[in-house]
């Protein structure tokens, strides 16, 4: 009996377990069905395919549809909003994608991953034929290729700074000319000082006659001016210490010069000068008050004796004239040298003052680099370019346009791997940036289930090994997750390394950043290398990284939803 009971129970339990698993599978199939369909499997170049993914699941499950360029080799044109239909406790989700291709041939839409709750589902790959468009050239008008159009750059503000600099230089030059180099009009005193001694003395006598000293009985001022005129003339032409000599000393010297036949003074000249000088001394020191008529007579006498002294003066020799000319030229050279020194001093003061002023405001290092020039600064402050590179495109803003590079693939990879590289390298190797898009293989219907996920960490490791084979040494590496502004996820690899100088045996220490992203069959990378301690390069890197977008339409779609 027991044996029979066991035989009955055991098969029952097996059947029960089998029914349990079958019921679970049926439940899963019932509540999480994923279907795909396309409106056509044959299109012409440039036409669009409507690719739909339908998901039927429990209303409590979340559903994540494919995003971005996961349909390669077909190009995603537009991803429509998710259409939701409720049926009791179930929901039916439908999302439509518009796909196209611009090269003829047979292509497979790769399997797409749809996540329902925590469970991933993979759709089947679908074959699509892209046909060429037949053109009857006998009916279709043909036209010449349009000429290349020169695109004008947006106006730069550099010319404004140049105009401002020229205006400042012109202003400084004008001020220096006006206050230093300009031949200024002479004042009356300067014009009088440039007259020969005799003409200057006669002009002073004329001006003395216009004064009102005698009318005001100011005999002291009158005689002081009168004696100064004759003393000044004698000091310049006869005896060079006439101004500081006393009356007796001056008369004695004049008599000595007459006796030595150096000056043939008239016998009354020295006597008349002595009489007037002694009368002047009495007026100035003894407060004597002569008659006005006598004062007028003394003025006339001094004027007459000026003529008499001038008549006794010898004509200057050629040697004296030459000495005077040389002295004049020496004075002019001295004045010119003085002006040059003042001009240079003012210019240096303005330059140093400007440097200190701007240095205090913007930093001395920045001002120095602005004046002397710095490659990284010029890149940072230049006109940046925002563009898309490769396919699927990498949208990025860079200081200069990246140029396409020829890529030679290793043997045996033709037809299996396609790579496009764009890069820029600054003239002195201070800064470089490159983008690389690699498409690995072509999906085939028969091996769609065998496709393997791309190991991004392995690719990054191979990148660094390639650097080592190219001579880069002491590579220090750190990895962390990275998200672009539009939330594309990747890996950020960064650190320092020593790069070889081109054509030299020396190395320079630099920092690097390698941003890597992957979708099915596609690897996208951005590589940036810059010299260490370059503050401007740090700002460039930040601006470049902040501008990276891989699927700019994805975020917009999410916002619309």
C-alpha positions in Angstrom: 0.0 0.0 0.0 2.7 2.4 0.9 4.5 1.7 -2.3 1.4 2.3 -4.3 0.7 5.5 -2.4 4.2 6.8 -3.1 3.9 6.0 -6.8 0.8 8.0 -6.9 2.0 11.0 -4.9 5.3 11.4 -6.7 3.9 11.7 -10.2 1.3 14.0 -8.9 3.9 16.3 -7.5 5.9 16.3 -10.7 2.9 17.2 -12.6 2.0 19.9 -10.1 5.5 21.4 -10.5 5.3 21.2 -14.2 2.0 22.9 -14.2 3.4 25.6 -11.9 6.2 26.5 -14.3 3.9 26.4 -17.3 1.5 28.7 -15.5 4.4 31.1 -14.7 5.5 31.1 -18.3 1.9 31.6 -19.5 1.5 34.4 -17.0 4.8 36.0 -18.2 3.8 35.7 -21.8 0.3 37.0 -21.0 1.4 40.0 -19.1 4.7 40.9 -20.9 4.4 40.4 -24.6 6.7 42.3 -26.9 6.0 42.5 -30.6 7.5 44.4 -33.5 6.3 45.2 -37.0 7.3 47.4 -40.0 5.1 48.9 -42.6 7.3 47.7 -45.5 10.4 45.7 -46.0 11.4 47.4 -49.2 12.0 51.1 -49.7 13.8 53.5 -52.0 16.8 55.5 -50.9 15.8 58.2 -48.5 12.3 56.9 -47.8 11.2 56.2 -44.3 10.2 53.0 -42.6 7.6 52.9 -39.8 9.0 50.6 -37.1 6.7 49.8 -34.2 7.3 48.1 -30.9 4.2 46.9 -29.0 4.4 45.9 -25.4 1.5 44.4 -23.4 2.1 44.1 -19.7 0.8 44.6 -16.2 0.0 48.2 -15.3 2.4 48.0 -12.4 5.4 47.4 -14.6 7.6 50.2 -16.0 8.7 49.9 -19.6 11.9 51.3 -21.1 12.0 51.6 -24.9 15.2 51.9 -27.1 16.7 55.3 -27.3 19.1 56.9 -29.7 20.9 55.4 -32.7 20.4 51.8 -31.8 19.0 50.9 -35.2 22.2 51.0 -37.1 22.9 50.6 -40.0 19.5 52.3 -40.4 19.3 55.9 -39.2 16.8 57.0 -36.7 14.9 60.0 -38.1 12.3 60.5 -35.3 11.0 58.7 -32.3 7.3 59.4 -31.6 5.7 59.6 -28.2 4.6 56.4 -26.5 0.9 55.6 -27.1 -0.7 54.0 -24.0 -4.0 52.0 -24.0 -5.5 50.6 -20.7 -7.4 47.3 -20.7 -8.5 46.3 -17.2 -5.3 45.5 -15.2 -3.2 45.5 -18.3 -1.7 48.2 -20.4 -0.7 48.2 -24.1 2.2 50.5 -25.0 3.0 51.4 -28.6 6.0 53.4 -29.8 6.7 54.2 -33.4 10.2 55.0 -34.9 10.9 56.5 -38.3 14.0 54.9 -39.9 15.8 55.6 -43.2 18.9 54.7 -45.2 20.7 56.7 -47.9 22.7 53.8 -49.4 21.2 51.0 -51.5 21.5 47.4 -50.3 20.1 44.9 -47.9 20.2 45.7 -44.2 19.0 44.2 -41.0 17.4 46.2 -38.2 19.2 44.8 -35.2 17.5 43.3 -32.2 16.2 46.0 -29.9 16.2 45.7 -26.1 13.0 46.5 -24.2 13.0 46.4 -20.4 9.7 45.5 -18.8 9.9 45.9 -15.1 13.3 44.2 -14.3 13.2 41.8 -17.2 14.9 42.6 -20.6 13.3 41.4 -23.8 14.9 41.4 -27.3 13.0 41.8 -30.5 13.8 39.9 -33.7 16.0 41.4 -36.3 14.2 42.4 -39.5 15.5 42.6 -43.1 15.0 45.7 -45.1 15.9 46.2 -48.8 16.9 49.7 -49.9 16.5 50.1 -53.7 18.0 52.7 -55.9 15.9 55.3 -57.7 15.9 54.8 -61.5 16.4 58.1 -63.3 15.6 58.5 -67.0 18.4 60.9 -68.1 16.6 61.5 -71.4 13.7 63.1 -69.5 15.4 64.3 -66.4 17.1 67.7 -66.8 20.8 67.7 -65.8 22.5 70.8 -64.4 26.1 71.8 -63.7 27.4 71.4 -60.2 26.8 74.5 -58.2 30.0 76.5 -57.4 31.5 76.5 -53.9 30.1 79.4 -51.9 32.4 81.2 -49.6 30.8 81.4 -46.1 31.6 84.6 -44.4 32.7 84.3 -40.8 30.7 86.1 -38.2 32.2 89.5 -37.5 35.0 89.5 -34.9 35.5 92.2 -32.3 39.3 92.1 -32.8 39.2 95.2 -35.0 37.5 97.2 -32.2 40.4 96.4 -29.8 42.9 97.4 -32.6 41.1 100.7 -33.2 41.0 101.4 -29.4 44.7 100.7 -29.1 45.5 102.9 -32.1 43.4 105.7 -30.6 45.2 105.5 -27.3 48.6 105.5 -29.0 47.6 108.5 -31.1 46.4 110.4 -28.0 49.6 109.7 -26.1 51.7 110.7 -29.2 49.7 114.0 -29.6 50.1 114.9 -25.9 53.9 114.2 -26.1 54.2 116.3 -29.2 52.1 119.2 -27.8 53.8 119.5 -24.5 57.4 118.4 -25.3 58.3 118.3 -29.0 56.2 121.2 -30.3 58.1 124.4 -31.0 56.1 126.6 -28.7 55.7 130.4 -29.5 58.1 132.5 -27.4 56.8 134.7 -24.7 57.7 138.4 -24.6 60.4 137.7 -21.9 61.8 134.9 -24.0 61.9 137.0 -27.2 63.7 139.8 -25.2 66.2 137.3 -23.7 67.1 136.1 -27.3 68.1 139.6 -28.4 71.8 140.6 -28.5 72.9 142.5 -25.4 73.0 146.0 -27.0 69.5 145.7 -28.5 68.2 144.2 -25.2 69.7 147.2 -23.3 68.2 149.8 -25.6 64.8 148.1 -25.4 65.0 148.1 -21.6 65.9 151.9 -21.7 62.8 152.5 -23.9 60.6 150.6 -21.5 62.1 152.5 -18.5 61.0 155.7 -20.2 57.4 154.4 -20.3 57.4 153.7 -16.5 55.9 156.3 -14.1 58.7 156.1 -11.5 59.5 159.8 -11.7 55.9 160.9 -11.7 55.5 158.9 -8.5 58.8 160.2 -7.1 60.0 156.6 -6.9 63.7 157.5 -7.4 65.0 154.3 -5.8 63.2 152.0 -8.3 64.2 154.3 -11.2 67.9 154.4 -10.4 68.0 150.6 -9.5 66.5 149.8 -13.0 68.8 152.4 -14.7 72.0 151.1 -13.2 71.0 147.4 -13.7 70.6 148.1 -17.5 74.1 149.4 -17.9 75.6 146.8 -15.5 74.0 143.9 -17.4 75.3 145.2 -20.7 78.8 145.6 -19.2 78.6 142.2 -17.6 77.9 140.5 -21.0 80.2 142.5 -23.2 83.1 144.0 -21.1 83.6 142.7 -17.6 81.7 139.5 -16.6 81.5 140.4 -12.9 79.9 143.8 -13.4 76.6 142.8 -11.7 78.2 141.7 -8.4 80.9 144.4 -8.2 80.6 147.6 -6.1 80.7 150.9 -7.8 84.3 151.5 -7.0 85.4 148.0 -8.1 83.5 148.3 -11.4 85.0 151.8 -12.2 88.5 150.6 -11.3 88.1 147.6 -13.6 86.9 149.8 -16.5 89.8 152.1 -16.0 92.2 149.2 -16.0 90.7 147.9 -19.2 91.0 151.3 -20.8 94.6 151.7 -19.6 95.5 148.3 -21.0 94.1 149.3 -24.4 91.6 146.4 -24.3 88.7 148.9 -24.7 89.1 152.3 -26.1 86.6 154.1 -23.8 86.0 157.8 -24.3 87.6 159.9 -21.5 84.2 161.0 -20.3 82.4 157.6 -20.5 84.0 156.2 -17.3 83.5 159.5 -15.5 79.8 159.8 -16.4 79.1 156.2 -15.4 80.9 156.7 -12.1 78.9 159.9 -11.4 75.5 158.3 -12.1 76.4 155.1 -10.1 77.4 157.1 -7.1 74.2 159.2 -7.3 72.2 156.0 -7.5 74.0 154.6 -4.4 73.0 157.8 -2.5 69.4 157.4 -3.6 69.2 153.7 -2.7 71.2 153.8 0.6 71.1 157.3 1.8 67.6 158.1 0.7 68.7 161.1 -1.3 66.1 162.8 -3.5 67.5 164.3 -6.7 65.6 166.6 -9.0 63.3 165.0 -11.6 65.1 166.9 -14.4 68.5 165.5 -13.2 67.1 162.0 -13.2 65.9 162.5 -16.8 69.3 163.8 -17.7 71.0 160.7 -16.1 68.8 158.4 -18.2 69.8 160.2 -21.4 73.5 160.0 -20.3 73.3 156.2 -19.7 71.6 155.8 -23.1 74.4 157.8 -24.8 77.2 155.9 -22.9 75.6 152.6 -24.0 76.2 153.7 -27.6 79.8 154.8 -26.7 80.7 151.5 -25.1 79.2 149.5 -28.0 81.4 151.5 -30.4 84.5 150.4 -28.6 83.6 146.7 -28.7 85.8 144.7 -31.1 84.2 142.6 -33.8 84.0 138.9 -32.9 86.6 136.8 -34.7 85.8 133.8 -36.9 86.9 131.5 -34.1 84.5 133.2 -31.6 81.7 132.9 -34.1 82.5 129.2 -34.6 82.5 128.7 -30.9 79.2 130.5 -30.5 77.8 128.3 -33.3 79.1 125.1 -31.7 77.7 126.2 -28.3 74.4 126.9 -29.9 74.3 123.4 -31.6 75.4 121.8 -28.3 72.5 123.5 -26.6 70.1 122.3 -29.2 71.4 118.7 -28.9 71.1 119.0 -25.1 67.5 120.1 -25.5 66.7 117.3 -27.9 68.3 114.7 -25.6 66.3 116.1 -22.7 63.1 115.7 -24.8 64.0 112.2 -25.7 64.6 111.2 -22.1 61.3 112.8 -21.0 59.4 111.0 -23.8 60.9 107.6 -23.0 60.3 108.1 -19.3 56.7 109.1 -19.8 56.1 106.2 -22.2 57.6 103.7 -19.8 55.6 105.2 -17.0 52.4 104.8 -19.1 53.3 101.2 -20.1 54.2 100.1 -16.6 51.1 101.9 -15.1 48.8 100.3 -17.7 50.3 96.9 -17.0 49.9 97.3 -13.2 46.4 98.6 -13.6 45.2 95.8 -15.9 47.2 93.3 -13.8 45.4 94.4 -10.6 42.1 94.0 -12.4 42.6 90.8 -14.4 45.7 89.2 -13.0 49.3 89.9 -14.1 49.7 86.4 -15.7 46.7 87.0 -17.9 47.9 90.5 -19.0 51.4 89.1 -19.7 49.9 86.3 -21.8 47.6 88.7 -23.6 50.5 91.0 -24.6 53.1 88.3 -25.4 50.6 85.8 -26.8 49.6 82.4 -25.5 48.2 79.6 -27.7 45.7 78.2 -25.2 44.4 81.7 -24.4 43.9 82.4 -28.1 42.0 79.2 -28.5 39.8 79.9 -25.4 39.0 83.5 -26.5 38.7 82.8 -30.2 35.6 82.0 -32.3 34.4 78.5 -31.3 32.7 76.1 -33.7 29.8 73.8 -32.9 29.4 70.8 -35.2 28.6 67.1 -35.5 31.3 64.6 -36.3 30.9 61.0 -37.6 27.8 58.8 -37.7 26.1 58.4 -35.3 27.1 62.0 -34.8 29.0 63.4 -31.9 27.8 67.0 -31.3 30.6 69.0 -29.8 31.8 72.6 -29.5 35.6 73.2 -30.1 38.0 76.1 -30.5 38.8 75.0 -34.1 37.1 72.8 -36.7 38.2 69.2 -36.3 39.6 67.7 -39.5 38.9 64.3 -40.8 41.9 61.9 -40.6 42.6 58.9 -42.9 42.3 55.7 -41.0 44.1 52.5 -42.0 42.4 49.5 -40.5 44.3 46.4 -39.6 44.3 43.5 -42.0 41.3 41.2 -41.6 39.0 43.9 -40.3 37.8 45.2 -43.6 34.1 45.0 -43.8 33.8 44.2 -40.2 34.9 47.5 -38.6 34.5 51.1 -39.9 36.1 54.0 -38.1 35.9 57.8 -38.6 38.3 60.1 -36.8 38.3 63.9 -36.6 41.0 65.8 -34.7 42.7 69.2 -34.0 46.3 69.7 -32.8 47.5 73.2 -31.8 50.7 74.5 -33.5 53.0 73.9 -30.5 51.3 70.7 -29.3 49.8 72.5 -26.2 46.4 71.1 -26.8 44.7 68.4 -28.9 41.2 67.0 -29.3 39.9 64.1 -31.3 36.6 62.3 -31.8 36.3 58.7 -33.0 33.3 56.7 -34.0 33.6 53.0 -34.6 30.9 50.7 -35.9 31.7 47.1 -35.2 30.3 44.5 -37.7 27.0 44.3 -39.6 24.1 42.4 -38.0 23.0 39.3 -39.9 19.7 37.5 -39.5 21.2 34.1 -38.9 23.6 35.2 -36.1 21.4 37.9 -34.5 21.0 35.9 -31.4 24.7 35.5 -31.0 25.6 39.1 -30.9 27.7 40.0 -27.8 27.7 43.2 -25.8 30.7 45.5 -26.4 33.1 45.5 -23.5 33.9 49.3 -23.2 36.5 48.8 -20.4 38.4 46.4 -22.7 38.4 49.1 -25.5 39.7 51.7 -23.1 42.5 49.4 -21.9 43.5 48.8 -25.5 43.5 52.6 -26.2 46.0 53.1 -23.3 48.1 50.1 -24.5 48.3 51.8 -28.0 49.6 54.9 -26.3 52.3 52.9 -24.7 53.4 51.5 -28.0 53.6 55.0 -29.4 56.1 56.0 -26.6 53.8 57.5 -24.0 55.0 56.6 -20.5 54.1 56.9 -16.8 50.3 56.8 -17.6 48.3 57.4 -14.4 44.6 56.4 -14.9 41.3 56.9 -13.1 37.8 55.9 -14.2 34.4 57.1 -13.3 30.9 57.3 -14.7 30.2 60.2 -16.9 26.9 61.8 -18.1 26.6 64.3 -21.0 24.4 67.4 -20.5 21.6 65.4 -22.3 22.2 62.4 -20.0 24.0 60.0 -22.3 26.0 57.7 -20.1 29.6 56.7 -20.6 32.9 56.2 -18.9 35.4 59.0 -18.1 39.0 58.0 -18.1 41.4 60.7 -17.0 44.9 61.2 -15.5 48.4 62.3 -16.4 51.1 60.9 -18.6 54.4 61.8 -20.2 54.1 62.3 -24.0 57.1 62.4 -26.3 58.1 65.6 -28.0 57.7 65.3 -31.7 61.0 64.8 -33.4 62.9 65.0 -30.1 63.9 62.6 -27.3 62.4 64.8 -24.6 59.0 64.2 -22.9 56.4 66.7 -21.6 54.0 66.0 -18.8 50.3 66.4 -19.8 46.8 65.7 -18.6 44.4 63.7 -20.6 40.7 62.8 -20.7 39.1 60.0 -22.6 35.3 59.9 -22.8 33.9 56.6 -24.1 30.3 55.7 -25.0 28.7 52.7 -26.5 25.4 51.5 -27.9 24.8 48.3 -29.8 27.6 47.9 -32.3 28.8 51.5 -31.9 31.7 53.0 -29.9 32.1 56.7 -29.6 35.1 58.4 -28.0 36.4 61.9 -27.3 40.1 62.3 -26.5 41.5 65.5 -25.1 45.2 66.0 -24.2 46.7 69.2 -22.7 49.9 70.3 -21.0 49.9 70.2 -17.3 49.4 73.5 -15.3 47.8 75.2 -18.3 44.9 77.1 -16.7 43.5 78.2 -20.1 43.5 74.6 -21.3 41.5 73.6 -18.2 38.9 76.2 -19.2 38.9 74.9 -22.7 38.4 71.3 -21.6 35.5 72.3 -19.3 33.7 74.2 -22.1 34.3 71.3 -24.6 33.0 68.6 -22.2 29.9 70.7 -21.2 29.0 70.9 -24.9 29.1 67.2 -25.8 25.8 65.6 -26.9 25.4 62.2 -28.5 21.6 62.0 -29.0 20.3 65.6 -28.8 16.8 64.6 -29.7 16.4 62.1 -26.9 16.0 64.7 -24.1 13.6 66.7 -26.2 11.4 63.6 -26.7 11.5 62.9 -22.9 10.5 66.5 -22.2 7.5 66.2 -24.6 6.4 63.0 -22.9 
